[in-house]
Every structure is written in structure tokens, then in C-alpha cells.
Amino acid sequence: MTNYLDFEKPLAEIEGKAEELRAMARANEEMDVESEAAALDKKAAELLKELYGKLTPWRKCQVARHPERPHCRDYIKTLFTEYTPLAGDRNFADDHAVMGGLARFNDTPVMVIGHEKGHDTKSRILHNFGMARPEGYRKAVRLMDLADRFGLPLITLVDTAGAYPGKGAEERGQSEAIARSTEKCLQIGVPLISVIIGEGGSGGAVAFATADRVAMLEHSIYSVISPEGCASILWKDSEKMREAAEALRLTAQDLEKLGVTDRIIREPMGGAHRDRASTIDAVGAAIASMLAELDGRSPKKLIKDRRKKFLDLGSKGLAA
């Protein structure tokens, strides 16, 4: 069953009618409804194109958070072979919001790390909805160190509303853990590729995305705070999230203009959740292309260029 977003309700009605007609035909073989259903399919395709041709920033937020969107686990399962998960921070616990390990990408040994949100109620609770605790970022630092030691390219898949803000997380040094992870991204002498596959929320995302190349899926978002949080602070009203989404300039298109992201990966019409396989393939092709761009660079040059990339942020798009 398709999970429709609020702005897709007119589309849901049309597609629902088409499916209803086909269900009636399956129950009564004498009925011929295919021409009528095909007409509804055509109308639905046109409406889908119209809706997704003019998505507002807030609607992009909704698409980026779609529960059926492919998550980190889906990308790892499809794009990587010989994946060997590594667990724990060697200090406190294993954080299931962050998954990572050794793998092969196009037969090249790599390290892959990402936020996992989960796909149903049970798995979302297990993975804390992709919101990492300090031990998650310390696990990531441990994996980054391993990648650096063995000369393995590092690929990170970002999909988090932000780091977990709970009392226990703060007591165990949440901000320090995020800072250490961000610092480690700037220190490793191996290619570092980051893809924002859904939400890129605040420092929780930056800790994985301080990379040589940062790519974003077409309808993903990347911001210092959620639109709801921003609206609560600025206007004392979380219902002003639409205005906040506009002001934050959190879309892939805005961030490409500002130089925050290096490339945009196209999504199927209607978003990644409507064709998960082609979305994952497109991300794989983008990762391969970005790794090829960095091939042959020395550790010193990688570190130097990466630092310069982030020191220069803000110089592009100031007049926009």
C-alpha cells in the first residue's frame, strides 16, 4: 500500500480509483475496464509530474522524510558486497542508529558508515529513528581511524534529523563526540565521499559529511536545524515551519548554489520511494564517479583540499 503525503491526496484519489477498477475486473472477468483505468493512469502521471515539478522547500522536507524512502541498510545491501559490520565504541555501548563496517564497492575495499532510521515501528525504535548518541559518533571515529590506517576510501550515507538530544546523551558528551567525528573527517588521508540520502540534520549530519565530495539526492534536505525547530525559536510557533523551510535554504538546489553540496543526484518522478531500485543505482553511479575524481591523490593533498573546501564555504553564493 502506497503511503501518500498530504500534498499528494488528489493523486491518491486518482490512483485509488484506477486500482479499484482493476480490482473489480479481477473479481468479474467479464468486465473490461482497462481503457478507463489507463486513462486514470495517464491523468495520475500528469498530476505527479505537476506536483513534483514545483515542490516547495517544505514539501521537499516531507519527501525527504517519507517512510518508504530507501535507507542506509538498503544502500549497503544493494551497492556493497562482503559487508562486515563493526560494532561498538570500545567504551560504552553499540549505537544502532549508526551502522558501518568493511565492504567492497565495485570490488574495491572500502569502509562504509551511515545513519539507519529503520523501516517499521520495531526497527525505528531499535535504531532510535536514526538519531545517534555519543557512542554512535565514537564508533564512527573508530571506523574512520581503521579506514585511514589501512588506506580504505570512506563512504558515508547521511540520513538523520539530528543527534539525539536526550539527557543521557548529553551526560556522555554528545557535543564533544560530534566535534571529534567532524575533526576526524578533516584528518584522515583517504578519499571521503558523503551522500545525503534523506535528512541531513545539524551537527549530527556534519559529523559524517565533512567530506571531499558531498552529494545530495534531489529531494533530500540539509540544514542547521529542522524547520519546526527553527519556527519554534524564531516565531515561537512550530506551525510556521513552511516559512522556516524557505528561510533555511535547505534544499539540494539551494545548497548547490551556495557550494555546500558538490552534486545533485536525480530521483525518479515522485521521489526515491516510488522507484527505490533506480534511486539506489543512481547513488551507486554517483559514488563511483566521485571516487574516480579523487583517485591517485596523495593523503596530504586530500587533507589539504578538504580543509580548504570547508574554510572557503560562504564565499560562494553570497550575492544570491
Backbone hydrogen bonds, N-H to C=O, Kabsch-Sander energy under -0.5 kcal/mol:
donor,donor_aa,acceptor,acceptor_aa,energy
4,Y,2,T,-0.8
8,E,5,L,-1.6
9,K,6,D,-1.4
12,A,8,E,-2.4
13,E,9,K,-1.9
14,I,10,P,-1.6
15,E,11,L,-2.7
16,G,12,A,-2.3
17,K,13,E,-2.0
18,A,14,I,-2.0
19,E,15,E,-2.2
20,E,16,G,-2.1
21,L,17,K,-2.3
22,R,18,A,-1.9
23,A,19,E,-2.2
24,M,20,E,-2.0
25,A,21,L,-2.0
26,R,22,R,-2.1
27,A,23,A,-1.5
28,N,24,M,-1.6
31,M,28,N,-1.9
33,V,31,M,-0.6
37,A,33,V,-2.9
38,A,34,E,-2.7
39,A,35,S,-1.7
40,L,36,E,-1.7
41,D,37,A,-2.3
42,K,38,A,-2.2
43,K,39,A,-2.1
44,A,40,L,-2.6
45,A,41,D,-2.5
46,E,42,K,-2.0
47,L,43,K,-2.2
48,L,44,A,-2.7
49,K,45,A,-2.1
50,E,46,E,-2.0
51,L,47,L,-2.9
52,Y,48,L,-2.4
53,G,49,K,-0.8
54,K,51,L,-0.8
60,K,56,T,-2.2
61,C,57,P,-1.7
62,Q,58,W,-1.8
63,V,59,R,-2.2
64,A,60,K,-2.8
65,R,61,C,-1.4
66,H,63,V,-1.5
69,R,66,H,-1.8
72,C,115,H,-0.6
74,D,71,H,-0.8
75,Y,71,H,-1.8
76,I,72,C,-2.6
77,K,73,R,-2.4
78,T,74,D,-1.7
79,L,75,Y,-3.1
80,F,76,I,-1.5
81,T,104,R,-2.3
84,T,102,L,-3.4
86,L,100,G,-2.7
89,D,93,A,-1.1
95,D,93,A,-0.6
96,H,94,D,-0.7
98,V,95,D,-1.3
99,M,114,G,-2.7
101,G,112,V,-2.2
102,L,84,T,-1.7
103,A,110,V,-2.2
104,R,81,T,-2.6
105,F,108,T,-2.9
106,N,79,L,-0.5
106,N,104,R,-0.5
108,T,105,F,-1.9
110,V,103,A,-3.0
111,M,153,P,-2.6
112,V,101,G,-2.4
113,I,155,I,-2.4
114,G,99,M,-2.7
115,H,157,L,-2.0
116,E,97,A,-2.3
117,K,115,H,-0.5
124,R,120,D,-2.8
125,I,121,T,-2.0
126,L,122,K,-2.0
127,H,123,S,-2.4
128,N,125,I,-1.1
129,F,124,R,-2.5
130,G,116,E,-0.7
130,G,127,H,-1.8
131,M,128,N,-1.9
132,A,130,G,-0.8
136,G,133,R,-1.4
137,Y,133,R,-1.3
138,R,134,P,-2.3
139,K,135,E,-1.8
140,A,136,G,-2.0
141,V,137,Y,-2.1
142,R,138,R,-2.0
143,L,139,K,-2.1
144,M,140,A,-2.5
145,D,141,V,-2.4
146,L,142,R,-1.8
147,A,143,L,-2.4
148,D,144,M,-2.4
149,R,145,D,-2.5
150,F,146,L,-2.1
151,G,147,A,-0.6
151,G,148,D,-0.7
152,L,147,A,-2.8
154,L,191,P,-3.1
155,I,111,M,-2.7
156,T,193,I,-2.9
157,L,113,I,-2.3
158,V,156,T,-0.6
158,V,195,V,-2.6
160,T,199,E,-2.3
164,Y,132,A,-2.5
170,E,166,G,-2.1
171,E,167,K,-2.5
172,R,168,G,-1.7
173,G,170,E,-1.4
174,Q,169,A,-0.9
177,A,173,G,-2.4
178,I,174,Q,-2.3
179,A,175,S,-2.4
180,R,176,E,-2.4
181,S,177,A,-2.0
182,T,178,I,-2.5
183,E,179,A,-2.7
184,K,180,R,-2.3
185,C,181,S,-1.9
186,L,182,T,-1.2
187,Q,183,E,-0.7
187,Q,184,K,-0.9
188,I,184,K,-1.7
193,I,154,L,-2.8
194,S,213,R,-2.7
195,V,156,T,-2.6
196,I,215,A,-2.9
197,I,158,V,-1.9
197,I,195,V,-0.9
198,G,158,V,-1.0
200,G,221,I,-1.4
201,G,160,T,-1.6
201,G,199,E,-0.5
202,S,200,G,-0.7
202,S,223,S,-3.2
204,G,201,G,-0.6
205,A,201,G,-0.8
205,A,202,S,-1.6
206,V,202,S,-1.9
207,A,203,G,-2.1
208,F,205,A,-1.9
209,A,205,A,-1.6
210,T,206,V,-0.7
211,A,209,A,-1.9
212,D,192,L,-1.5
213,R,192,L,-1.4
215,A,194,S,-2.9
215,A,213,R,-0.5
216,M,263,R,-2.1
217,L,196,I,-2.2
218,E,265,I,-2.5
220,S,217,L,-2.2
221,I,198,G,-2.2
222,Y,250,L,-2.0
223,S,200,G,-2.6
230,C,226,S,-2.7
231,A,227,P,-2.5
232,S,228,E,-2.0
233,I,229,G,-1.7
234,L,230,C,-2.9
235,W,231,A,-2.1
236,K,231,A,-0.6
237,D,231,A,-1.6
240,K,237,D,-1.8
241,M,238,S,-0.9
242,R,239,E,-0.5
244,A,240,K,-2.0
245,A,241,M,-2.6
246,E,242,R,-1.6
247,A,243,E,-2.2
248,L,244,A,-2.4
249,R,245,A,-0.7
249,R,246,E,-0.7
250,L,245,A,-0.7
252,A,220,S,-0.8
255,L,251,T,-2.5
256,E,252,A,-1.8
257,K,253,Q,-1.4
258,L,254,D,-1.6
259,G,255,L,-0.5
259,G,256,E,-0.8
260,V,255,L,-2.1
261,T,255,L,-1.3
262,D,214,V,-3.3
263,R,214,V,-1.1
265,I,216,M,-2.8
266,R,264,I,-0.6
271,G,268,P,-2.4
274,R,271,G,-1.7
275,D,271,G,-0.5
275,D,272,A,-0.8
279,T,275,D,-1.7
280,I,276,R,-2.5
281,D,277,A,-2.2
282,A,278,S,-2.1
283,V,279,T,-2.2
284,G,280,I,-2.3
285,A,281,D,-2.3
286,A,282,A,-2.0
287,I,283,V,-2.5
288,A,284,G,-2.3
289,S,285,A,-2.1
290,M,286,A,-2.5
291,L,287,I,-2.5
292,A,288,A,-1.9
293,E,289,S,-1.6
294,L,290,M,-1.0
294,L,291,L,-0.5
295,D,291,L,-0.7
295,D,292,A,-0.6
297,R,294,L,-1.8
302,L,298,S,-2.5
303,I,299,P,-2.4
304,K,300,K,-2.4
305,D,301,K,-3.1
306,R,302,L,-2.3
307,R,303,I,-2.3
308,K,304,K,-2.3
309,K,305,D,-2.4
310,F,306,R,-1.6
311,L,307,R,-2.2
312,D,308,K,-2.2
314,G,258,L,-0.6
315,S,312,D,-2.1
320,A,317,G,-1.1
